[in-house]
Structures are given as C-alpha cells and as structure tokens.
C-alpha cells in the first residue's frame, strides 16, 4: 500500500532529521566551548562526530559561505553551485539531501544526509536508489513540487519538504474509484 509506505518513510525521515539536529547541537556546544578554535581542530571535531554516528551524516563548517572544514561524508556539499538552504531537501549533484545548519558566531555548521542517490549516468557501480534505512522501492521518485500523483512529505513541524511519487500508483485512480462508488449509491 503506497500510503503505508509513505507513512513509514516519513516516520524514518523524521527520526533521522531529529538525530541530525541533536548531533548539530552537540557540535555547536563543542564549538562554543572554545576547545576547537582553529581550522585543523574543526576538521578533528567534525571527524569525531561523523565517525560517532552510523547515520552517514556529512558536516561542513563555513565562514561567509566558504567551506573551512568538512567531514568525509560531506563531499556532496561541493557538488552544487546553488546556495544551500537550511531545513530543505535539495539535489546536490549526485542525489537528494536533507540539509540543515546551525550558526556559531560568524560560522555556520551544516549537516546533511542522503535520502536518494540519483546519478545522471548509471552503470553497475552507480545506481539510483534510496538510502537503505528508508527501504523504499527504486521506483519511487522525489520532486520538490507537489503534484496530483504524489504524496507530500513533511518535516517534523509539518512543513512541506518534497513530494514522493510511487511509479504505477496514482491518487487519481483512487479518487475516481471513490467517486464512482459514491455516485453508484446516490443513484440507487
């Protein structure tokens, strides 16, 4: 059932976002402590938190929109020329990522994780798939625009993030079926 699949996906996404936000808060506290006050120590800090989590989070520290330090899981941060927008899902060259930031003084600490790998070209090594923890069919697609044939995915606060479309399933067919049943009983 696509509606159940959507609900399970959204719950897993909310848990992952909550974990990322908690991790960013912990990084922010460490940064504010003053123990990490050089670029080299920022790399150490991000590496420590990246290695701590099994959530495949990437982290980047920026100053005036320039990357100053990053973790090994943050390569996708460099795959876009568009500015990152905190609290949104964005396509970053090789996939769809949830991106969020926290400010510490003049710096921003960015956290991101991949929702779906989506490559321009595919081969036996590069394939389009959702991250394992979401357990979604590769037939599902992400769109940043709502449509009649998709399920809206919302963040923890209930704000629209993106739409999830399961190929081969349309809400129109459900609506048509419901309307035809209602009209059948009305004409009896």
N, C-alpha and C positions, 0 to 999 in steps of 0.2 A: 504494500500500500504506500503510494508516494507521500501521503500526508503524514503517516507514521515515520517514514524515512526522513522527512523534513524536520519533524519534531525532535527526533533523536539527534540529527545533525546539529540543530540549533542548540540543544542542551550541551552537547560536547563542545561546541564553539564557545558557548558562554563560560564553561568551566576553564577552557584554555585561555580565554581573554582574562578571566579573573586571576588565574595563575600568573599570566604575564604582567598584569598590573601590580600584583603583590611583589613580584620579582623586581620590577622597576622601582617600586617604593623602597625596597631593600637596597638597591644600587644607589638611589638618591640619598638615603641615610648615610651610606658609606662615603659617598662623595662629599656630603655636608660635614662629615666628621673631620675632614682635613687630612686624613691619612693618605689620600690619593690626590696629590696636587700637581703631578707632572704628567706629561703625555705618556711616558713609559708606565707609570703606575696606573694610569687609566686603562691601558691595554691589559695589565695584570688583573685589575678589578673586573673588567668585562669578561675576561677569560675565566676567572673564578666563578662568576655567576652563570656563564654559558655552560661550563663543564658540570656545574651543580645540577642543572635541570636536565631531565631526559625529555624535555618538551620541544627540543630543536628550535629554541628561540635564538634570534640574532639580535645583537645590540650594537649601537653606534652612538658615540658622543660627538656632537657637532658644536662648533662655535661659528656664529654668523653663517650658517648653512654650509659650512665646510667640515668634512669629516676629520676628526682629530684622533680618534681611537675607535676600534671596532673588534668584534669577536669573529671567530672563524665562520660562524653560521650567518653572517650578515652580508655576504657577497652580493645578494640581490639588491641591497641598498644602492649599489653603484650602477645598477642596470637601468636607471631611469634618469631622464633629464628633467622630468616634471618634478615640481616640489612635492615633498611628502606631506600628507595631511593626516594629522593625528586623529585616531578614532575611526578610521575608514579602511575599507578594503580597496587595494589598488593593484593594478597589473604592473609588475616590476621586471619586465623583460623576459622572464622565464616562468612566470606563474603569478597566481593571485595571492596577495599577502594581506594580513591584517597588520596595520601599522598604528603605533601609539607612542606618545612622547611625554616626558616629564621635564620641567625646567629646573635647573640648578644654577642660580646666578645668571651668567651670560651664556651658559651652555644648555643644550638640550640632550637628554638621554632618550634615544629612540629604541623601541623594542618592536620586533616583527616576527611573524611566523607564517609559514607557507600553508595555505589552505588547499590549493590545487596547483600542481606543476602543469604548465601549458607552454609547450615549445612550438616555435614557428615551424621547425622541421623535426620530424620524428624518425627514429630508426630503432634498432633493437636495444640501444642503450638509453636513448632519450624517448620517453613515452609520456603522454599526458595522463595524469592520474591524481586523484585526491590523496592527500596525506593519509597514511594508514589509520591513524586514530579516528578519522571520520567515517571510515568504512562505507564510502559511497560508491555507487556504480560509476565506472568511467563514462557512462552515457550521460551523466549529469553535467550541466554547463552552468557557468557563472556569468551573470550580466549585471552591470551597475544601474540598469534601467528596469523599472517594473514593467511587466507585460501581462497580458491576459493569460498566457500559457505558462506562467511561472509562479513559484512560491516565494513570497517576500521573506527574507531572513533579517531578523532584527538583532540589535545588540542587547546588552544586559538591561539597559534603560528603556528598551522598546523602540529605539530609533532605527529606521531603515538602514541596512548596511548594503545589501545586494539582493539579487533575485537568483533563485536556484530553479533551473528547468531540467526536468527529467525527460529525456527524449522518449517519445512514444506515449507520453501522457499529456492530456490537455484538460484544463478545467472546463473548457467549453463543452466537451462531451459529457462531463458530469452535470453541468448546468442544463444542457439540452435534455438529458435523461430525466432530471428532476422536473423540469417544466412540462415535459410530455406526460409524466405520471400525474402531476397536479391537474393539468388540463383534462386528462382522461377521467379523473374522478369528479371534476367540476361538471362535465357534460353528462354524467350518469343520472 
